[in-house]
Amino acid sequence: MAIATAPGRTFDEHVVVEVRRGRALWTVIKRKPLGMASAALILLLVLTAIFADVLAPYDPLAAQPEIRLAAPSWAHPFGTDDIGRDVFSRVIYGSRISLWVGLLAVGIGTLAGTIIGLVCGYWEGRLDMILQRVMDALMTLPGLILALAIVSVLKPSTTNAMLAIAVVIIPGNSRIVRGAVLSAKQNRFVEAAQAIGCRDLRIIATHILPNVTAPILIIASIWLGNAILIEASLSYLGVGTQPPTPSWGLMLSSTGRAFMEQAPWLAIFPGLAISLAVFGFNLFGDTLRDAWDPKLRNRA
Amino acid sequence: MYKYVARRLLLSIPVLFLSSLIIFGLMRVMPGDALTALMGESGNVGPKELEKLRKDLGLDQPYYKQYLIWAWQMVSLNPGYSIFTNEPIEVALKKSIPVTLELAALAMILGLCIAIPVGVLSAIRQDRASDYTGRILAISGLSMPDFWLGTLVITFAAIWFRWMPPLGYASLWEHPWTNLQQFLLPAAVLGFRLSAATMRMTRSTLLEVLREDYVRTAWAKGLGERIIIYKHALKNALIPVITLVGGQFGTLLAGTVIVETIFALPGMGRLTVEAILFRDYPIVQTNVMLVAITLVTLNLLVDLTYAWLDPRIRYQ
């Protein structure tokens, strides 16, 4: 009987925890102006990416050589590039690449890191030792160099850059999840679940995972900004998104650098877009941490 | 403590072994090899000559043999020759390591000079205008890509002051003034980005320490604000900051690649990236392993610094 009622009660507890987390986040966003600013920036980025077709005044790939390197004007608010493409439209379309790469890379990296962290933290033992040494080894390799090497193996493209960033995210993430699982395992309710004969996978899914979601989400939100920066860096080095697809990093490396004195707007606007997007996610990560980490709530 | 150091050093052996396997494996599964890249530049070469070159360079041997040869070269401190330039790697490293070390050290100094005072100010004036300004500055620093900042700094220095950093690398010991002109801007760009994370960490740990009982006691004793903050609170707040800074220095050794490219500095980051693009295996493997060894050593040194900062910490 007790076993039959347990899942229902656990489910209700999850709902309560989710509602509390949502409320805590909303309270912090309302109270802290920087939290509100971050939410607004992310919303702006998401809406820009979704409605790029509607918002962009020109085709981002259409070249008009007769107006090449035109300075910002009403017709072209961010000017035009070396073959006459509208920089404003390219920046708008570039948001799709950044958001897509950021979300998927962080999604894959977080999922893999969480699985490894859960396995290591829950079962410990020899598997934990081996996996953690592999994670340590990956962490000794510089992130950008590791990503560059992976992309070189897979062939330069947006998708492969995304996969490379995901690999860079995994070790740190697994370490944090492992620590959180080791701590969550000490709770009495985990012992109780083991005592009544719950299976390990069920304990992980219903008792451990809900208790480690806050650090996972906080780290993921902070990584979103970093993922956008790494994608831009890879594109800047020529191994990320390939031309003519509009990507902020690529715009900076291809035309921004070559014409920086003649047409500084080619470097200013894509860089500003990267900075604002990363700024929004970093700030949002801080806000999440303030809302969900009670130890930090009063000091941020 | 000696036991602790010995145990940590022993534990680092499997980690470094795995790092070497990962980078060796990645380099070998990359499409194309150094010879393809090399011959692409020098024109058509027959398959027989290619085969001979591959044999001379040891690239025809099985992977495990290539790995063992490289591992032995690393252990005997003789990393071999660059496939692409045929220059001894030792010589390439002697040229590039001082550049990256100088850039990293200058960036760290500039970064700390910004981060610690701003972090302290932000903590002691929590939730006031100066705190918000400091925090926005810090998050902006974290958000701006270094290649963008670098590009803007060069552009605006050229447009506004009609000044460009001198081209070509000048040694610090032979041409100190030219060297300083070359390194100041890239170090400032890197330092600004580094200062962001350090400033945030200084602020949050100092806020935590300022709420400790012993700080309250110091206030109650009537000590001055300066003594309480700098002598009592800041020293204890610096432990996580040192962890962060130690890690940052290690990351800088390979993370300066883009800034080195923009400012045309022949450092280790640039050498590594060029070597990856040209499939120059020995250079990539040696550089990455050097960075990995440095990171592991720095982590150990950082951990040992804790005991100096907080005498309650003992190593077993």
Interface residues (C-beta under 8 A of the other chain):
Chain A: L34 R133 V134 D136 A137 L138 M139 T140 L141 P142 G143 L144 I145 L148 A149 I150 S152 V153 K155 G225 L229 A232 S233 Y236 L237 G249 L252 S253 G256 R257 M260 E261 P264 A267 I268 P270 G271 I274 S275 L276 V278 F279 N282 L283 D286 L296 R299 A300
Chain B: P14 V15 L16 F17 L18 S19 L21 I22 I23 L26 M27 V29 M30 P31 Q126 Y132 R135 I136 I139 S140 L142 S143 M144 P145 F147 W148 L149 T151 L152 I154 T155 F156 A158 I159 S204 L207 E208 R211 T251 L253 A254 G255 V257 I258 T261 I262 T272 V273 I276 L277 V284 V288 V291 A292 L295 V296
